[in-house]
Amino acid sequence: MNRPFADDLLKKADSKYSLVIAAARRARQIVDGDEPMIDAEKFSHKAVTIALNEIIEDKIIISR
């Protein structure tokens, strides 16, 4: 993961912990069969990468 990507992700959550939990939950949903909310072909076939890109593109909103 490159640094600008990480900085953008941290702006989407109030803490690193919240970010990790949200990405892990979404990645599990994708592995279990949910369709990605973004064009996964453009990024990766890995569920965590897809989940992180969904967060970056505001498809997933992190709230406490």
Contact map, one row per residue, 1 for C-alpha under 8 A:
1110110000000000000000000000000000000000000000000000000000000000
1111110000000000000000000000000000000000000000000000000000000000
1111111000000000000000000000000000000000000000000000000000000000
0111111100000000000000000000000000000000000000000000000000000000
1111111110000000000000000000000000000000000000000000000000000000
1111111111000000000000000000000000000000000000000000000000000000
0011111111100000000000000000000000000000000000000000000000000000
0001111111110000000000000000000000000000000000000000000100000000
0000111111111000001000000000000000000000000000000001001100000000
0000011111111111001000000000000000000000000000000000000000000000
0000001111111100000000000000000000000000000000000000000000000000
0000000111111100001000000000000000000000000000000000001100001100
0000000011111111011000000000000000000000000000000000000000000110
0000000001111111011000000000000000000000000000000000000000000000
0000000001001111111000000000000000000000000000000000000000000000
0000000001001111111100000000000000000000000000000000000000000000
0000000000000011111110000000000000000000000000000000000000000000
0000000000001111111111000000000000000000000000000000000000000101
0000000011011111111111100000000000000000000000000000000000000100
0000000000000001111111110000000000000000000000000000000000000000
0000000000000000111111111000000000000000000000000000000000000000
0000000000000000011111111100000000000000000000000000000000000100
0000000000000000001111111110000000000000000000010011001000000000
0000000000000000000111111111000000000000000000010010000000000000
0000000000000000000011111111100000000000000000000000000000000000
0000000000000000000001111111110000000000000000010010000000000000
0000000000000000000000111111111000000000000000110110000000000000
0000000000000000000000011111111100000000000000100000000000000000
0000000000000000000000001111111111000000000000000000000000000000
0000000000000000000000000111111111110000000000100000000000000000
0000000000000000000000000011111111000000000000100000000000000000
0000000000000000000000000001111111000000000000000000000000000000
0000000000000000000000000000111111100000000000000000000000000000
0000000000000000000000000000111111110000000000000000000000000000
0000000000000000000000000000010011111000000000000000000000000000
0000000000000000000000000000010001111111000000000110000000000000
0000000000000000000000000000000000111110000000000000010000100000
0000000000000000000000000000000000011111000000000100110000000000
0000000000000000000000000000000000011111111000000000000000000000
0000000000000000000000000000000000010111111110000100000000000000
0000000000000000000000000000000000000011111110000000000000000000
0000000000000000000000000000000000000011111100000000000000000000
0000000000000000000000000000000000000011111110001100100000000000
0000000000000000000000000000000000000001111111101100000000000000
0000000000000000000000000000000000000001101111101100000000000000
0000000000000000000000000000000000000000000111111100000000000000
0000000000000000000000000011011000000000000111111110000000000000
0000000000000000000000110110000000000000000001111111000000000000
0000000000000000000000000000000000000000001111111111100000000000
0000000000000000000000000010000000010101001111111111110000000000
0000000000000000000000110110000000010000000000111111111000000000
0000000010000000000000100000000000000000000000011111111100000000
0000000000000000000000000000000000000100001000001111111110000000
0000000000000000000000000000000000001100000000000111111111110000
0000000010010000000000100000000000000000000000000011111111111000
0000000110010000000000000000000000000000000000000001111111100000
0000000000000000000000000000000000000000000000000000111111110000
0000000000000000000000000000000000000000000000000000011111111000
0000000000000000000000000000000000001000000000000000011111111000
0000000000000000000000000000000000000000000000000000011011111100
0000000000010000000000000000000000000000000000000000001001111110
0000000000011000011001000000000000000000000000000000000000011111
0000000000001000000000000000000000000000000000000000000000001111
0000000000000000010000000000000000000000000000000000000000000111
